[in-house]
Amino acid sequence: MTLDQKLDQYAELIVKRGVNVQPGQTIILYAAVDEAYFARKIVAAAYRAGAHEVVLEWSDQQINKAFLTHTSLERLANVPEYDILKANTLMANNASRISLVSQDPDGLAGVDSTRLQTMTKANQKAFTSVREATMKDDISWLVVAAAGQAWAEKVFPDLSGQAAVNRLWEEILKDVRIDDTSDAIDHWNHHIKKLQAKADWLNQQNFKALHYKNAKSDFTIGLAEGHIWEAAISQDKAGNIFIPNMPTEEVFTAPDNRHIDGHVAATMPLSYQGNLIDNIALDFKDGRIIDATATRGENVLKQLIETDDGSKSLGEVSLVPDPSPISQSGILFYNTLFDENASDHLAIGAAYASNISDGKTASPESLASRGWNISDVHVDFMIGSSDMMIDGITQDNHSVPVFRNGDWA
């Protein structure tokens, strides 16, 4: 197939198997203006699948940087009511969300971290309805990638321009299981079964904690009471099955935010809000971050941790074998969607409601009493390695091997 034909297949995969567009649905597509060509393919596929309306939310990183740099702090701290009304209306109509990520990992470097955090907090408060609908799987949602030029040149510094873009498209399409020989949806159905088998085994074990150890980290992380391991697929409140992330190689659940202790060191950089954060190191005691350092982007990291009370703890623990295809490619993507699927990872901030029993119906206060973390942020960072050892701690304090040398035991 030509690249254009593969992009057609990718758009169909996003619509039919990813967000699983249903007849009569409203779809929100978030995309950078540079990706208009591929965005049009997604829109066309969504309408062919019966979408009632596709709402485009365009962005431009350079324009956003100018806004962050020059507007008043008052404006950064206050989102216009018309934007809030639009978001609330879309969520009230159960609009599905497709986020097309493609931007420069360094695109907001140099923006004052306080100004960036001011805007972030304002958006988090203003768009609570969107965040809650997503975290609770009330709606179907999907994060996928497109090959932006600045991002491509960061990943492949020996290439430039269209050559870099084509090379990044090659990797994206491979990692979402699109090739010349077989049907991508069949590929995904097989892959989902394999991941779900791992989640089923972990749910049967019902560990109360996991102990991690490699050359950089040594920590124990409790698992929330009634935690549920998930993999690959989710179900929205209308009963539609969707895939939140493409690619995905992870099996994940909710930690117990009262029982996290030890030293955690990242093994990959984190691209967060257009800034790279290198060599993250966190110390935990009784579920709380008590010290945080980074060799680059430390101010951004500390601002993230200070977002609210829940951002001082964790909301996700995720297992990804080092032999996963993305890890074995040897490519550092500087993009969490890909790098988290090459590595075990944790998330600072909110837990998913689907990762705890009764999570979609019980009150937040009830869930919090079982160790479920509440926050306005959810930011993954990568900690996996080929020497990672993970043991599950049973309810009667026995150890069961889960990972040995970075792979399933």
C-alpha positions as CSV (number, residue, x, y, z in Angstrom):
1,M,0.0,0.0,0.0
2,T,1.0,3.6,-0.5
3,L,1.3,5.9,2.5
4,D,-2.0,7.5,1.5
5,Q,-3.7,4.2,1.4
6,K,-2.3,3.3,4.8
7,L,-3.6,6.6,6.2
8,D,-7.0,5.8,4.9
9,Q,-6.9,2.4,6.7
10,Y,-5.6,4.2,9.9
11,A,-8.5,6.6,9.8
12,E,-11.0,3.7,9.5
13,L,-9.2,1.9,12.4
14,I,-9.5,5.0,14.6
15,V,-13.2,5.4,13.8
16,K,-14.4,1.8,13.7
17,R,-12.2,0.1,16.3
18,G,-10.7,2.9,18.3
19,V,-13.4,5.4,19.4
20,N,-16.1,3.1,17.8
21,V,-18.3,5.8,16.3
22,Q,-22.0,4.9,16.5
23,P,-24.8,6.2,14.2
24,G,-26.1,9.6,15.4
25,Q,-23.1,10.4,17.7
26,T,-21.3,13.7,18.0
27,I,-17.5,13.4,17.7
28,I,-14.9,16.0,18.9
29,L,-11.6,15.8,17.0
30,Y,-8.7,17.7,18.6
31,A,-5.9,18.3,16.0
32,A,-3.1,20.6,15.1
33,V,-3.6,22.8,12.0
34,D,-0.5,21.1,10.5
35,E,-2.5,17.8,10.5
36,A,-5.5,19.0,8.4
37,Y,-4.8,16.4,5.7
38,F,-5.1,13.5,8.0
39,A,-7.8,15.1,10.1
40,R,-10.0,15.3,7.0
41,K,-9.6,11.5,6.5
42,I,-10.8,10.9,10.1
43,V,-13.8,13.3,9.6
44,A,-14.8,11.5,6.4
45,A,-14.5,8.1,8.0
46,A,-16.6,9.3,11.0
47,Y,-19.4,10.5,8.8
48,R,-19.3,7.3,6.8
49,A,-19.8,5.5,10.1
50,G,-22.9,7.5,10.8
51,A,-21.7,10.4,12.9
52,H,-24.2,13.1,13.4
53,E,-21.6,15.8,13.7
54,V,-17.8,16.1,13.9
55,V,-16.7,19.1,15.9
56,L,-13.1,20.2,15.1
57,E,-11.0,21.8,17.8
58,W,-7.9,23.1,16.0
59,S,-4.7,24.1,17.7
60,D,-1.4,25.7,16.8
61,Q,1.5,25.3,19.2
62,Q,3.3,28.5,18.1
63,I,0.1,30.6,18.5
64,N,-0.4,28.9,21.9
65,K,3.1,29.8,22.9
66,A,2.6,33.5,21.9
67,F,-0.6,33.5,24.0
68,L,1.1,32.0,27.0
69,T,4.0,34.5,26.7
70,H,2.2,37.7,26.2
71,T,-1.4,37.6,27.5
72,S,-2.2,38.8,31.1
73,L,-2.1,36.5,34.1
74,E,-5.7,37.4,34.6
75,R,-6.6,36.0,31.2
76,L,-4.6,32.8,31.9
77,A,-6.4,32.3,35.1
78,N,-9.9,32.7,33.6
79,V,-11.4,30.6,30.8
80,P,-14.2,32.4,28.9
81,E,-17.7,31.3,29.8
82,Y,-18.4,30.5,26.1
83,D,-15.7,27.9,26.1
84,I,-17.0,26.3,29.3
85,L,-20.6,26.3,27.9
86,K,-19.4,24.6,24.7
87,A,-17.5,21.9,26.6
88,N,-20.4,21.3,29.0
89,T,-22.9,21.1,26.2
90,L,-20.8,18.5,24.3
91,M,-20.4,16.4,27.4
92,A,-24.1,16.6,28.1
93,N,-24.7,15.2,24.6
94,N,-22.2,12.3,25.3
95,A,-19.8,13.4,22.5
96,S,-16.9,11.1,21.9
97,R,-13.4,12.5,21.8
98,I,-10.5,11.8,19.5
99,S,-7.2,13.5,20.4
100,L,-4.7,13.5,17.6
101,V,-1.2,14.2,19.1
102,S,1.6,15.5,16.8
103,Q,3.2,18.5,18.3
104,D,6.8,19.4,19.1
105,P,7.9,17.9,22.5
106,D,10.0,21.1,23.1
107,G,7.4,23.5,21.6
108,L,6.6,25.4,24.8
109,A,10.2,25.4,26.1
110,G,11.1,28.8,27.6
111,V,7.5,29.6,28.7
112,D,7.5,30.7,32.3
113,S,6.4,27.6,34.3
114,T,4.2,29.7,36.6
115,R,2.3,31.1,33.6
116,L,2.0,27.6,32.2
117,Q,0.7,26.2,35.4
118,T,-1.8,29.1,35.8
119,M,-3.4,28.3,32.5
120,T,-3.3,24.6,33.2
121,K,-5.2,25.0,36.5
122,A,-7.7,27.3,34.9
123,N,-8.4,24.8,32.1
124,Q,-8.6,21.9,34.6
125,K,-11.2,23.7,36.6
126,A,-13.2,25.0,33.6
127,F,-13.3,21.7,31.8
128,T,-14.1,19.5,34.8
129,S,-17.0,18.0,32.9
130,V,-14.7,16.8,30.1
131,R,-12.1,15.4,32.5
132,E,-14.7,13.5,34.6
133,A,-16.6,12.1,31.6
134,T,-13.3,10.8,30.2
135,M,-11.8,9.4,33.5
136,K,-15.1,7.6,34.2
137,D,-15.5,6.3,30.6
138,D,-18.9,8.0,30.4
139,I,-17.9,8.7,26.8
140,S,-15.7,6.8,24.4
141,W,-12.4,8.5,23.9
142,L,-9.1,7.9,22.0
143,V,-5.6,9.2,21.9
144,V,-3.7,8.6,18.6
145,A,-0.8,10.1,16.8
146,A,0.0,11.9,13.6
147,A,3.5,12.7,12.3
148,G,4.2,16.4,12.9
149,Q,7.4,17.7,11.3
150,A,9.0,19.2,14.5
151,W,8.2,16.0,16.4
152,A,9.6,13.9,13.6
153,E,12.8,15.8,13.5
154,K,13.2,15.5,17.2
155,V,12.8,11.7,17.0
156,F,15.0,11.3,13.9
157,P,17.6,14.1,14.2
158,D,19.5,12.8,11.2
159,L,16.5,13.5,8.9
160,S,14.7,16.7,8.1
161,G,11.5,17.9,6.5
162,Q,9.3,15.4,4.6
163,A,11.9,12.6,5.0
164,A,11.6,12.9,8.8
165,V,7.8,13.0,8.6
166,N,7.6,9.9,6.4
167,R,9.9,8.0,8.7
168,L,7.8,8.9,11.7
169,W,4.6,7.9,9.9
170,E,6.3,4.5,9.1
171,E,6.8,3.9,12.9
172,I,3.4,5.1,13.9
173,L,1.6,2.9,11.4
174,K,3.7,-0.1,12.4
175,D,2.9,0.4,16.0
176,V,-0.8,0.7,15.4
177,R,-0.6,-2.6,13.5
178,I,-1.2,-1.4,10.0
179,D,0.8,-3.3,7.3
180,D,0.6,-4.5,3.7
181,T,-0.4,-8.1,4.4
182,S,-3.5,-8.3,6.7
183,D,-6.4,-6.5,8.2
184,A,-5.6,-4.1,11.0
185,I,-8.8,-4.8,12.9
186,D,-7.9,-8.6,13.0
187,H,-4.5,-7.6,14.3
188,W,-6.1,-5.6,17.1
189,N,-8.6,-8.3,18.0
190,H,-5.7,-10.8,18.5
191,H,-3.6,-8.3,20.4
192,I,-6.4,-7.4,22.8
193,K,-7.0,-11.0,23.7
194,K,-3.3,-11.4,24.7
195,L,-3.4,-8.3,26.9
196,Q,-6.7,-9.2,28.5
197,A,-5.3,-12.6,29.5
198,K,-2.6,-10.9,31.5
199,A,-5.2,-8.6,33.2
200,D,-7.3,-11.6,34.0
201,W,-4.4,-13.4,35.7
202,L,-3.5,-10.3,37.8
203,N,-7.2,-9.9,38.8
204,Q,-7.2,-13.6,40.0
205,Q,-4.1,-12.9,42.1
206,N,-5.7,-9.9,43.9
207,F,-2.3,-8.7,45.1
208,K,-2.3,-6.1,47.9
209,A,0.9,-4.5,46.7
210,L,3.7,-4.7,44.1
211,H,7.4,-4.4,44.9
212,Y,9.7,-2.9,42.1
213,K,13.4,-3.1,42.0
214,N,16.0,-2.3,39.4
215,A,19.3,-0.4,39.3
216,K,17.5,2.9,39.7
217,S,14.4,2.2,41.7
218,D,13.4,0.3,44.8
219,F,9.8,0.9,46.0
220,T,6.6,-0.8,47.1
221,I,3.2,0.4,45.8
222,G,0.0,-0.7,47.4
223,L,-3.0,-1.5,45.2
224,A,-6.4,0.1,46.0
225,E,-9.0,-2.0,47.8
226,G,-11.2,-3.6,45.1
227,H,-8.7,-2.6,42.3
228,I,-9.3,-3.9,38.8
229,W,-6.6,-4.6,36.2
230,E,-7.6,-3.5,32.7
231,A,-6.0,-3.9,29.3
232,A,-6.6,-2.3,25.8
233,I,-10.4,-1.8,25.8
234,S,-13.0,0.1,27.8
235,Q,-16.7,0.4,27.7
236,D,-18.6,3.7,27.8
237,K,-21.9,4.2,29.7
238,A,-23.9,3.5,26.5
239,G,-22.2,0.0,26.3
240,N,-19.9,0.7,23.4
241,I,-16.5,-0.9,23.5
242,F,-13.6,1.4,22.6
243,I,-9.8,1.5,22.7
244,P,-8.5,4.6,24.6
245,N,-5.0,4.5,23.3
246,M,-3.5,3.3,20.0
247,P,-0.9,1.9,20.3
248,T,-1.3,0.1,23.6
249,E,0.9,-2.5,25.2
250,E,-0.1,-2.0,28.9
251,V,-2.0,-3.7,31.7
252,F,-2.9,-1.1,34.4
253,T,-4.8,-0.5,37.6
254,A,-5.3,1.9,40.5
255,P,-2.7,2.1,43.3
256,D,-3.5,2.7,46.9
257,N,-2.5,6.3,47.5
258,R,-1.9,5.6,51.2
259,H,0.7,2.9,50.7
260,I,3.5,3.9,48.4
261,D,7.0,3.9,49.8
262,G,10.6,4.1,48.4
263,H,12.6,5.6,45.6
264,V,11.3,5.9,42.0
265,A,13.5,7.0,39.1
266,A,12.3,7.5,35.5
267,T,14.1,5.7,32.7
268,M,12.9,8.0,29.9
269,P,12.3,11.7,29.5
270,L,8.8,13.0,30.0
271,S,7.3,15.5,27.5
272,Y,4.8,17.5,29.5
273,Q,3.0,20.6,28.2
274,G,5.6,21.3,25.5
275,N,8.5,20.9,28.0
276,L,10.9,18.0,28.4
277,I,11.6,16.7,31.9
278,D,14.7,14.6,32.2
279,N,15.8,12.1,34.9
280,I,12.8,12.4,37.2
281,A,13.5,11.0,40.7
282,L,10.8,10.8,43.3
283,D,10.8,9.7,46.9
284,F,7.6,8.4,48.5
285,K,6.5,7.9,52.1
286,D,3.1,6.8,53.2
287,G,1.8,7.4,49.7
288,R,3.1,11.0,49.3
289,I,5.9,12.5,47.2
290,I,8.3,13.9,49.8
291,D,11.1,14.8,47.4
292,A,11.2,15.4,43.6
293,T,14.2,16.2,41.4
294,A,15.0,16.4,37.6
295,T,18.1,17.4,35.7
296,R,15.9,19.3,33.2
297,G,12.5,20.8,33.7
298,E,12.5,20.5,37.5
299,N,10.4,23.6,37.9
300,V,7.7,22.2,35.6
301,L,7.8,18.9,37.5
302,K,7.4,20.6,40.9
303,Q,4.6,22.8,39.6
304,L,2.8,19.7,38.4
305,I,3.2,18.0,41.8
306,E,1.8,21.1,43.5
307,T,-1.3,21.2,41.3
308,D,-3.5,19.9,44.2
309,D,-3.5,17.4,47.0
310,G,-3.9,14.4,44.7
311,S,-1.0,15.4,42.5
312,K,1.3,14.5,45.4
313,S,0.5,10.9,44.9
314,L,-0.2,8.3,42.1
315,G,-3.3,7.3,40.2
316,E,-2.1,4.6,37.9
317,V,0.3,1.7,38.0
318,S,1.0,0.1,34.6
319,L,2.9,-3.0,33.5
320,V,4.6,-3.1,30.1
321,P,7.1,-5.8,29.1
322,D,10.5,-4.5,27.9
323,P,10.3,-6.9,24.9
324,S,7.2,-5.0,23.6
325,P,7.6,-3.9,20.0
326,I,7.9,-0.2,20.8
327,S,10.7,-0.8,23.4
328,Q,12.5,-3.1,21.0
329,S,12.5,-0.5,18.2
330,G,15.0,1.4,20.3
331,I,13.3,4.7,19.4
332,L,12.8,7.3,22.0
333,F,9.6,9.1,20.8
334,Y,9.5,12.0,23.4
335,N,5.8,11.4,23.4
336,T,4.0,9.7,26.3
337,L,1.5,7.8,24.1
338,F,4.4,5.8,22.6
339,D,7.0,5.9,25.3
340,E,4.6,4.6,28.0
341,N,4.0,1.6,25.8
342,A,7.7,0.8,25.8
343,S,8.0,0.9,29.5
344,D,6.4,0.2,32.9
345,H,5.0,3.5,34.0
346,L,3.2,5.3,36.8
347,A,0.9,8.3,36.7
348,I,1.0,11.3,39.0
349,G,-2.5,12.4,39.9
350,A,-6.0,11.0,39.2
351,A,-7.0,7.3,39.1
352,Y,-9.5,5.9,36.5
353,A,-12.9,5.1,37.9
354,S,-12.9,1.8,35.9
355,N,-9.8,0.6,37.8
356,I,-11.8,0.1,41.1
357,S,-14.9,-1.9,41.8
358,D,-18.1,0.3,41.7
359,G,-15.8,3.1,40.5
360,K,-18.4,4.5,38.1
361,T,-21.2,4.7,40.6
362,A,-19.8,5.1,44.1
363,S,-19.1,8.5,45.5
364,P,-15.6,9.9,45.2
365,E,-15.4,10.0,49.0
366,S,-16.2,6.3,49.2
367,L,-13.6,5.4,46.6
368,A,-11.0,7.6,48.3
369,S,-11.5,5.6,51.6
370,R,-10.2,2.6,49.6
371,G,-7.0,4.3,48.4
372,W,-8.4,5.7,45.1
373,N,-6.6,9.0,44.2
374,I,-8.4,12.1,43.2
375,S,-6.7,15.0,41.3
376,D,-7.2,17.4,38.4
377,V,-4.2,15.9,36.6
378,H,-3.1,12.6,35.3
379,V,0.5,12.5,34.0
380,D,2.3,9.3,33.1
381,F,6.1,8.9,33.5
382,M,8.2,5.9,32.5
383,I,10.2,3.7,34.9
384,G,10.6,0.4,33.1
385,S,13.9,-1.3,32.1
386,S,15.4,-4.6,31.0
387,D,16.5,-5.3,34.6
388,M,13.2,-4.5,36.3
389,M,12.0,-7.1,38.8
390,I,8.5,-6.9,40.1
391,D,6.9,-9.1,42.8
392,G,3.3,-9.3,43.7
393,I,2.6,-9.3,47.5
394,T,-0.4,-11.5,48.4
395,Q,-2.9,-10.7,51.0
396,D,-1.1,-13.1,53.4
397,N,2.3,-11.5,52.6
398,H,3.8,-14.0,50.2
399,S,5.8,-12.9,47.1
400,V,4.8,-14.0,43.6
401,P,7.0,-13.2,40.6
402,V,5.3,-10.9,38.1
403,F,8.2,-9.5,36.1
404,R,11.8,-10.9,35.8
405,N,14.4,-8.9,33.8
406,G,11.7,-6.6,32.4
407,D,9.3,-9.3,31.1
408,W,6.4,-11.3,32.4
409,A,7.7,-14.0,34.8
